[in-house]
Amino acid sequence: RKEGEALLPGVEWHEDAYTAAAEAECIVILTEWNQFRALDLNRLAATMKTPRLADLRNIYAKPEALAAGFKAYEGVGR
């Protein structure tokens, strides 16, 4: 993270996905790391201003995301 902060000074850094998602209008998943595979989608959607999810690794299924409260879901790459 320290190296990233030095390279990207205008970026907001958070300790976890839930604090990063607070009041967000869209989340984009760019990696299939286990920490992103195990997200509580209900909790995540509840923290967001407008729950939208762009899943570029196809970790989640659209029906699962919509049932969790996301207003929009787009998976790419299957």
C-alpha positions in Angstrom: 0.0 0.0 0.0 2.8 2.5 0.8 4.2 2.1 -2.7 0.8 2.6 -4.1 0.1 5.7 -2.1 3.4 7.2 -3.4 2.5 6.4 -7.0 -1.2 7.4 -6.7 -1.5 10.4 -4.4 -5.1 11.3 -5.3 -6.5 7.8 -4.6 -8.5 7.2 -1.4 -7.3 4.1 0.4 -9.5 1.8 2.6 -8.8 -1.2 4.8 -11.7 -3.3 3.4 -14.3 -3.4 0.6 -17.1 -2.4 2.9 -15.6 1.0 4.0 -14.5 1.6 0.4 -18.1 0.9 -0.8 -19.8 3.3 1.7 -21.8 5.9 -0.3 -20.4 4.6 -3.6 -22.5 4.5 -6.7 -20.7 1.6 -8.4 -18.2 -1.1 -7.5 -15.9 -2.6 -10.1 -14.3 -6.0 -9.3 -11.0 -6.3 -11.2 -9.4 -9.3 -9.5 -10.5 -12.7 -8.3 -8.6 -12.7 -5.1 -10.3 -14.7 -2.3 -11.1 -11.6 -0.3 -13.4 -10.5 -3.2 -14.9 -13.9 -3.7 -16.1 -14.0 -0.1 -17.9 -10.6 0.0 -21.2 -10.4 1.8 -23.2 -8.9 -1.1 -26.1 -7.9 1.1 -23.8 -5.9 3.5 -22.0 -4.4 0.5 -25.1 -3.2 -1.3 -26.5 -1.8 2.0 -23.6 0.5 2.4 -23.8 1.9 -1.1 -25.6 5.1 -2.3 -26.6 3.4 -5.5 -25.7 -0.3 -5.5 -24.3 -1.2 -8.9 -21.7 -3.9 -9.5 -19.4 -4.4 -12.5 -17.8 -7.8 -12.0 -15.0 -8.1 -14.5 -13.9 -11.5 -13.2 -17.4 -13.1 -13.1 -17.1 -14.1 -9.5 -20.9 -13.6 -8.8 -24.0 -14.6 -10.7 -26.4 -11.8 -11.7 -29.4 -13.3 -9.8 -27.3 -13.5 -6.6 -26.2 -9.9 -6.9 -29.7 -8.6 -7.7 -31.2 -10.6 -4.8 -28.6 -9.0 -2.5 -29.9 -5.6 -3.3 -27.8 -4.5 -6.3 -29.9 -2.4 -8.7 -27.6 -3.3 -11.6 -25.1 -6.1 -12.2 -22.8 -6.6 -15.2 -20.5 -9.6 -15.5 -17.8 -9.7 -18.2 -15.7 -12.5 -19.6 -17.7 -15.7 -19.3 
